[in-house]
Amino acid sequence: MTDDRGLSDVVAFVLTFAIIFTSVGAVTILGFDTLDDVRDQEQIRSMDRTIQGVADSFSDIHRENAPSRSVAVGLEGGSITTQDSSLTIVAETPSGDVSRSVNVGSLVVTPSDKDAEIVYEGGIAYRTRDRGQFVLFDPAISCTARTAVIDVVQLDGQFSVSIAGTVELEGRQRNSSELFPRPPGQLATDATAVEIHIDDTQNPDAWRQYFETGPGSWVQKTGNDAVYRCEGVDAVTVRSTTIAVETNY
């Protein structure tokens, strides 16, 4: 009897210790996973705020004619790169269509977990993650009952930076130009509709979200989900501002 009781005590001790060890291990592992998730979410929110700051600063350049602006971008192991991106804008007039292809370029910020991208292109800023997207800053593109105004930003610069710290992103106004009306004798009132083709952007779905849920009366072109139209207007104006971008770190 004494031997059995002693054996039972040993077994109970071993089982209790195993349960405690397993519980502590599980809590530790799950706790670290939770901390990693919180860290990743906070980094993405921080980059959201950063790209909004970039968009707001570049808006000062192309809307308010500021000569330059600088923004600090905390990468924390992520990356910031420039990539190709373009919009095609077609103004419809009684004498024929006037097409302008605008190489807007794009600024792509990728967090260290590489599960998301935060993009600035043409004046819009958005985040893509898990096959979804969220618009963070509206472009200077409007469609009202009387007028369509398309004012886009063209980025000029090439770089790819990935560091653990912070880089300074600088934008300087290079030039502004009127894309429509442009030839002598052409008037904004010549156009009765305008189309924007978004298929060569970084994420057409983000642009679709803006056109379909944002302000204005944009409609998707029948038979082409990469084209949005502003119809029945009295005038169309298309402008672009080129901003030279570079990083310092």
N, C-alpha and C positions, 0 to 999 in steps of 0.2 A: 504493500500500500504506500509506504513511504517513497519507494523508488518511482511509482507511478505518479505520485503527487509532484515529486521533483521534476520529472520529465514534462508534466503538464505545465509547470511554471516556466520551464525553459522554452517550450513551444509557444506559450502565450507571449513571453518576452520577445522572441524572434518575430512573431507575427505583428506585435505592436510596433516594434522598431521598423519593420518593413513597411507598415502602413504609414508611419510618420515620415520615413525617408521618401516614399513614393509621393506623398502629398506635398512635401516641401519641394521636391523636384518638379512636380506638375505646376505648382504655383509659380515657381521660379521661371520655368520655361514660358508659361502663358503670360506671366508678368512682363518678361522681356519682349515677347511678341506684341503685347499691348503697347508697351513703350515705343517700340519701333513704329507701330501704326500711328501713334500720336505724333511722333517726330516727323514722319513722312507727311501727314496731313498738315502739320504746322508749316513745313517747308513749302508745300504747295500753296497754302494760303498766303505765305509771305511772298512767293513769286507772283501770285495773283495781284497783290498790292503793288509789287514792283512794276509789273507790265502795265498796270493802270497808270502808274506814275510816268512811265515812259510814254504812253499814249497821250497823257495830258501835257507833258513837256513838248512832245512833237506837235501837238495841236497848237501850242503857243507859237511855234515856228511857222506853221502853214496857215493858221487862221489869224493870228495876231501879228505876224511879220516880225517875230523875235529873231535876232541874228543867230542865237545858239542857245542850247540848254544841255545840262549834264545831269545824269541820274546814277546813283550808286546801285549796283546790282549784286546782291549777295548770292553767290552760287553754292557755297557749302558742298563742293564736290560735284555739282551739276555742271551744265555747259550752256554757253550762249553762242549761237552761230547765225550767219546770214545765209539765206537760201534763195533760189530763184522762185519767182511767183509773178503772175501777170493777170491783168483784167483786160477784156476787150469791151469797148463801149461803142455802141452803134446808134447814131442819131438818125431818125427817119424824117426826110423832108419830101415835099411834093416832087422835087427834081431828082430824088434818089437818096440812097443811104450813104451816110458818112461814117466810116469805121475808124476807130483809133485803138491800137493795141498799146497798153501801158505796162511796162515792166516795173511793177511796184516793188518787187523784192519782198523779203520777209525776214523778220527777226524771230528766231526760235529759241526759247529757253527750256531746257530739259532738266528736271530735278535729278538728284543723285539716284533715286529709285527707278528712274527711267520708265515709270508707269504713266506719265502724263507729259503733255507738251503745252507750253503757254506761248502763244504766237501773236505777233504784231505784224500786220501787212495792210498796206493801202489806207491806213487810218483806223481800221478795226483791230480790237484785241480780244482774244478768246482763249479758253482752255479746252483741251481735248483730253479725255481720260475714259478708259473702259468703254470705248465705242460711243461715247457721248460727248457733248460739247456744251460750253456755257459762254455766252458773250459777256465780256467784261467792260468793253468800251465801244460805243457806237461810232461809226465813221461819219464823215461830213457829207452824207449822201441823203438827199431829200426828194420826195415826190409828193406834190400837193395838187390841188385841183387846177392850178394855173401854171405852175413852174416846176421843172426838174433841175436840181443843182447837184452836180457830181464833182466833189473836190477831193482828190486822192493824193496820197503821199507816195513818192518814189524814193526808196532807200538806195543810196550809192555807197558801197563799201563791202569788203569781203574779209571775214575773220571767223575763227572758230577757237573759242577759249573754254578750257575746263580746268578750274582750280578750286582749292578748298576755301578760299577767302572771297573777297569782294573785288569787283571790277568797276571802273567808272565808264559809263557809256556816254559818249558825247555826240550830239547832233548839231550840225551847222547848216544853215540855209544856203543852198547853192544857187537855185533859181526857181522862178515860178513862171508858168506858161499857160496860155489859154488854148485848149485843144479843140474846143468848139464853142462859138464860131471862130474860125481862124482865117480862111482866105479872104482877100479883099472883096467886099460886097456881100459876104455871108453874114446873116443876122441870127441871133438866138431865136427870134420869132419865126425863122424858117422851119424849125423842127416842130413836129406834132407828137412825137413819141421818142423814147430812148430805151435801149436795152443794155443790160450789163451781163456779160458772160463770165461765169465764176469757175469754170471747169479746170482752169490752170492755177487755182489757188492752192494753198497748203491743205485746207479742209473746206470743200464746198458746202458741207453740211452746216458748218458754223455760219457761213454767209446766208444759207437758206434760213437758218433760225432768225437771223437779223431781219431779212426781208419779210418773213412771214409773221413775226411777232413784234417787230419794232415799229416805230412811227412811220407814217407814209402810206401810200396807196400802191405799193409794188405788187405785181401779180406775176405768177409763174407762166412762162410762155407755153402754150399748148404743144405737147409733144416733145418738149425739151426742158428737163428739170434743172438744167444748169444755166438757164437764162431767165432773168427777171426784167419785167417791162414796166415803164411808167407811161401811161397812155392818155390821150386827149388833153395834152397840155398846150399852153400858148407859147411857151419858150423853154429852151434847153440850154444850159451852160455847163461845160465840162472843163475843169481846170486841174492842174497838177503842180505840186511843189516837190522839188528834189531836195532831199536832206542827206548830206554826207555824214556817215556814221563811222565811229571808230572807238576802240576800247583802250583804256589805260589802266595798268595794274602793276 
